[in-house]
Amino acid sequence: MLDTRHIGAKLPAFTTTVEAGRLRFFAKATGQDDPVYTDDDAARAAGHRGLPVPPTFFFCLEMDSPRPAAMRELLGIDIGRVLHGEQGFTYHAMACAGDVLRFEPRITDIYAKKGGALEFVVRETRVSDAAGNLVAEMRAVTVVRNG
């Protein structure tokens, strides 16, 4: 069973720069054909400072963490028992190519269902810009299969 005393634990914070090339690749990989996501001129014409960050790309950026497995290591979770449960976002401001973003993840809940056969870890991440302004809040639920 996962130790609930880790609720509230802060995971390593980090900063990363949003790269235009990665945004273009993401747009292509996800079938996005709106030029706002691939063409700087189109993005500016739409009122953006640069290529905008698509909503789910924040999770790609979170993988830039120097320790992407920090939560699993802290809780002793075997990656072979992990399922993706859910993810959610609350957006506060637009992020664009060239922005430097700070990610601050923490564990906000751990609970079990089905008599402990499934355990759930809720991770919330605050994303802010270089000035410290809140850009987004992310929520991810990891499911651990037991037994």
Secondary structure, DSSP 8 states (H G I E B T S, - for coil): ---GGGTT-B---EEEE--HHHHHHHHHHTT---GGGT-HHHHHHTT-SSSB--TTHHHHHHTT-S-TTHHHHHHT--GGGEEEEEEEEEE-S--BTT-EEEEEEEEEEEEEEGGGTEEEEEEEEEEE-TT--EEEEEEEEEEEE--
